[in-house]
Amino acid sequence: MFENSKPKLVAVTINWKDDIRTSKCVEALLLSEKVECVIVVDNESAGTMKGLAGVHPRCLIVEQPKNLGFAAGMNVGIENALRIGASHILCINNDAQIENTDIEKLFAALGNQNLYMVGPKILNTDGSLQSKGERISPRGRLSFRRTNFRDEIYLTWACVMLKAETFHRVGFLDTRFFMYQEDVDFCLRMLEMGLRYELVTGANCYHELNASHSKSKGLVEAYSMASLVAFGMKWRQRYSSNWFLLRAALRLIRVSLRPRTFALLVKAIKLGFRVETKAYIAVEENFFTGPD
């Protein structure tokens, strides 16, 4: 598929019961001559994405029988990208779109030998700002709107481009995070290794925020809670875990009058503690329906 004499950019995205948005994302990526292949990890696959590869020879569909979530699903795509010789990997949400010129800007920025990951500004579909890199406070809160936060900044994985070498040095996304916090965790691991990343302010990516939440039947909030607690436990030497537990408690108070949601979040908090030394977060059979 690839010529050995030049850099090879492979894009990776995840589909979960959202063929229309995923197809639009892939087709936009394939307009770029820089993108040599687009890998779609089809979580909980029904086989409906196969036709996309038939229409677009540069598209590879990797079907998964279960919903692996974001971190584990993205890892599958990254592993396949590395296997086929990618030197650069563009990781992008299926409900996001980035134009050819902006892909070129990200690729050019990684020509800097001191950079290992770059990201564009993330815009809402109406053009308003969604993220330009989130700052991390000493209490582990995330915001790009505050100026009194410490200098640590993470880039949202709604869209990032990385050198393949980054994964050989840092590893993959931590799969204890089913969804949420995995991108923050990855950036902190990069910082610990002294690997630089930065925002490319001249590049834009449009992201339809939370497009998949309507299909989640309320489980997204539970996954978010479990990841919040797991993140607090993992990084408790850097950020006080008490603040994460306090934020979890405040969420419980807010939903206390919704018994089903309250029960889900209690289970999620328990799971957040349990997965500290386990490989996966929330990929347990009957977790949200089974007994405590």
MARKEGU-326503 format. One record per residue (C-alpha): x, y, z; residue in one letter. Coordinates in steps of 0.02 Angstrom, whole numbers, plus 50000, padded with zeros to 5 digits. Example, Ala and Ser with C-alpha at 12.3 -4.5 7.8 and 13.67 -1.06 7.14 Angstrom:
<rs>
R       u       v       w   residu
R   50615   49775   50390        A
R   50684   49947   50357        S
</rs>
This chain:
<rs>
R       u       v       w   residu
R   50000   50000   50000        M
R   50142   50119   50042        F
R   50299   50179   49960        E
R   50448   50153   50074        N
R   50535   50316   50029        S
R   50417   50442   50106        K
R   50323   50477   50269        P
R   50158   50385   50284        K
R   50007   50467   50364        L
R   49867   50352   50420        V
R   49705   50417   50496        A
R   49610   50320   50630        V
R   49431   50343   50686        T
R   49300   50241   50781        I
R   49123   50200   50729        N
R   48987   50149   50851        W
R   48816   50135   50770        K
R   48843   50299   50679        D
R   48878   50252   50499        D
R   48821   50417   50423        I
R   48938   50529   50524        R
R   49081   50404   50508        T
R   49061   50397   50319        S
R   49064   50587   50308        K
R   49220   50594   50416        C
R   49309   50463   50310        V
R   49261   50542   50145        E
R   49327   50711   50205        A
R   49491   50631   50258        L
R   49512   50543   50091        L
R   49504   50710   50000        L
R   49679   50737   50067        S
R   49819   50665   49962        E
R   49924   50666   50119        K
R   49813   50532   50201        V
R   49864   50366   50126        E
R   49742   50259   50224        C
R   49593   50282   50341        V
R   49565   50146   50471        I
R   49390   50133   50544        V
R   49372   50030   50703        V
R   49190   49975   50698        D
R   49142   49943   50879        N
R   48999   49821   50910        E
R   48998   49797   50723        S
R   48841   49750   50626        A
R   48940   49733   50465        G
R   48862   49889   50390        T
R   49026   49981   50363        M
R   49099   49854   50241        K
R   49028   49946   50093        G
R   49133   50099   50134        L
R   49293   50001   50103        A
R   49221   49937   49940        G
R   49193   50114   49878        V
R   49357   50183   49947        H
R   49508   50068   49923        P
R   49611   50177   50043        R
R   49489   50136   50184        C
R   49513   49987   50302        L
R   49370   49928   50414        I
R   49419   49834   50572        V
R   49263   49754   50644        E
R   49249   49723   50831        Q
R   49110   49612   50901        P
R   49098   49713   51062        K
R   49100   49898   51103        N
R   49278   49924   51162        L
R   49250   50107   51203        G
R   49363   50247   51146        F
R   49534   50205   51220        A
R   49537   50020   51179        A
R   49452   50048   51011        G
R   49575   50184   50961        M
R   49719   50072   51014        N
R   49659   49939   50892        V
R   49664   50066   50752        G
R   49835   50133   50803        I
R   49906   49956   50811        E
R   49844   49924   50634        N
R   49916   50090   50575        A
R   50086   50046   50647        L
R   50076   49872   50572        R
R   50056   49941   50396        I
R   50202   50059   50417        G
R   50128   50227   50470        A
R   50255   50359   50517        S
R   50119   50483   50569        H
R   49945   50444   50638        I
R   49796   50561   50637        L
R   49672   50513   50774        C
R   49501   50592   50749        I
R   49324   50571   50814        N
R   49198   50506   50688        N
R   49089   50660   50719        D
R   49231   50778   50674        A
R   49292   50841   50506        Q
R   49457   50921   50458        I
R   49500   50994   50288        E
R   49650   50949   50181        N
R   49740   51114   50212        T
R   49726   51092   50400        D
R   49793   50914   50389        I
R   49941   50986   50293        E
R   49971   51113   50432        K
R   49973   50979   50567        L
R   50089   50869   50464        F
R   50207   51015   50431        A
R   50211   51059   50617        A
R   50270   50883   50659        L
R   50421   50918   50550        G
R   50490   50999   50707        N
R   50602   50865   50783        Q
R   50558   50922   50958        N
R   50369   50891   50936        L
R   50285   50723   50952        Y
R   50101   50770   50947        M
R   50002   50918   50880        V
R   49820   50965   50875        G
R   49711   51095   50790        P
R   49588   51213   50870        K
R   49425   51119   50895        I
R   49274   51218   50837        L
R   49088   51186   50855        N
R   48993   51163   50694        T
R   48937   51346   50703        D
R   49119   51401   50705        G
R   49126   51447   50889        S
R   49273   51387   50993        L
R   49258   51219   51079        Q
R   49438   51190   51134        S
R   49611   51261   51105        K
R   49697   51150   51232        G
R   49632   51128   51408        E
R   49731   51189   51558        R
R   49746   51078   51712        I
R   49731   51160   51882        S
R   49825   51100   52037        P
R   49660   51019   52088        R
R   49645   50925   51924        G
R   49507   51032   51850        R
R   49509   51061   51663        L
R   49474   51225   51575        S
R   49540   51331   51433        F
R   49447   51484   51497        R
R   49552   51511   51653        R
R   49721   51596   51654        T
R   49775   51557   51832        N
R   49797   51371   51800        F
R   49968   51289   51797        R
R   50056   51276   51630        D
R   50010   51095   51599        E
R   49896   51085   51448        I
R   49819   50933   51368        Y
R   49755   50918   51190        L
R   49585   50839   51164        T
R   49589   50683   51057        W
R   49440   50743   50958        A
R   49582   50771   50834        C
R   49769   50751   50858        V
R   49914   50698   50748        M
R   50061   50602   50819        L
R   50226   50533   50760        K
R   50226   50344   50766        A
R   50379   50354   50878        E
R   50269   50429   51013        T
R   50177   50265   51040        F
R   50340   50167   51047        H
R   50401   50282   51186        R
R   50241   50319   51283        V
R   50135   50167   51245        G
R   49951   50167   51195        F
R   49799   50245   51276        L
R   49765   50175   51449        D
R   49618   50058   51427        T
R   49560   50075   51607        R
R   49472   50229   51538        F
R   49326   50167   51433        F
R   49291   50345   51379        M
R   49346   50515   51448        Y
R   49511   50560   51535        Q
R   49613   50446   51422        E
R   49677   50595   51323        D
R   49722   50692   51481        V
R   49814   50539   51547        D
R   49910   50518   51384        F
R   49968   50699   51384        C
R   50027   50687   51564        L
R   50125   50530   51521        R
R   50206   50625   51378        M
R   50251   50768   51495        L
R   50329   50646   51619        E
R   50441   50582   51479        M
R   50488   50756   51422        G
R   50400   50739   51254        L
R   50331   50902   51185        R
R   50164   50931   51102        Y
R   50075   51090   51053        E
R   49922   51170   50976        L
R   49934   51226   50795        V
R   49830   51383   50806        T
R   49816   51403   50618        G
R   49731   51233   50596        A
R   49547   51200   50632        N
R   49439   51045   50656        C
R   49249   51051   50668        Y
R   49175   50936   50799        H
R   48992   50895   50829        E
R   49009   50884   51018        L
R   48923   50737   51105        N
R   48842   50675   50945        A
R   48841   50495   51007        S
R   48767   50529   51179        H
R   48587   50511   51121        S
R   48619   50326   51086        K
R   48701   50292   51253        S
R   48541   50282   51356        K
R   48619   50382   51497        G
R   48774   50272   51517        L
R   48892   50410   51459        V
R   48874   50499   51626        E
R   48916   50338   51717        A
R   49069   50306   51608        Y
R   49123   50486   51639        S
R   49105   50462   51827        M
R   49205   50299   51828        A
R   49344   50380   51726        S
R   49347   50532   51841        L
R   49375   50423   51995        V
R   49501   50310   51907        A
R   49598   50462   51847        F
R   49601   50534   52022        G
R   49667   50371   52093        M
R   49798   50348   51958        K
R   49866   50526   51973        W
R   49839   50551   52159        R
R   50025   50585   52184        Q
R   50011   50733   52065        R
R   49835   50793   52105        Y
R   49743   50764   52268        S
R   49619   50621   52245        S
R   49507   50706   52374        N
R   49457   50836   52245        W
R   49404   50703   52122        F
R   49302   50615   52256        L
R   49221   50781   52304        L
R   49172   50812   52123        R
R   49100   50636   52114        A
R   49000   50668   52273        A
R   48932   50831   52203        L
R   48873   50739   52047        R
R   48783   50613   52157        L
R   48695   50753   52250        I
R   48637   50830   52086        R
R   48556   50668   52028        V
R   48493   50609   52199        S
R   48311   50631   52146        L
R   48336   50518   51994        R
R   48350   50343   52073        P
R   48409   50249   51918        R
R   48543   50377   51875        T
R   48597   50385   52057        F
R   48618   50195   52060        A
R   48719   50198   51899        L
R   48838   50329   51965        L
R   48863   50237   52129        V
R   48913   50082   52030        K
R   49025   50190   51922        A
R   49116   50260   52073        I
R   49145   50083   52138        K
R   49213   50031   51970        L
R   49327   50183   51964        G
R   49412   50119   52122        F
R   49418   49938   52064        R
R   49501   49969   51896        V
R   49656   50051   51970        E
R   49754   49892   51937        T
R   49645   49818   51799        K
R   49656   49833   51612        A
R   49482   49892   51569        Y
R   49354   50012   51634        I
R   49170   49968   51612        A
R   49193   49826   51488        V
R   49115   49704   51610        E
R   48968   49597   51564        E
R   48808   49663   51643        N
R   48903   49796   51741        F
R   48764   49923   51734        F
R   48623   49798   51749        T
R   48695   49669   51867        G
R   48697   49668   52057        P
R   48812   49779   52160        D
</rs>
